[in-house]
Amino acid sequence: MESLVTVTIGLIGIISVIKVFLTKSRALKLPIICCINFCIAALIALYIKSPMGAVAAVVYFALSTVSSNAIAHTLGEIDKMDEFEKKR
């Protein structure tokens, strides 16, 4: 059962990577990159079966959460820039 979960998460990650390369809009790429980060954190936790693997997964997950907050902030700034351009 665990290998099915690992394969599923890996497939989601691979599909997300392909989608990043096919998507032209930066605003649409950022949430996909966030998904890739969470897939990597999950794969670390599932693949390395030791306390150090858990620590690595937690650290990566925390840092990917920080990056997803940066992504959310960037998307907000893009929306502000779009509104500013429409007003001009």
Sequence and secondary structure as in RCSB ss.txt:
>XXXX:A:sequence
MESLVTVTIGLIGIISVIKVFLTKSRALKLPIICCINFCIAALIALYIKSPMGAVAAVVYFALSTVSSNAIAHTL
GEIDKMDEFEKKR
>XXXX:A:secstr
 HHHHHHHHHHHHHHHHHHHHH   HHHHHHHHHHHHHHHHHHHHHH  SHHHHHHHHHHHHHHHHHHHHHHHHH
HHHHHHHHHHHH 
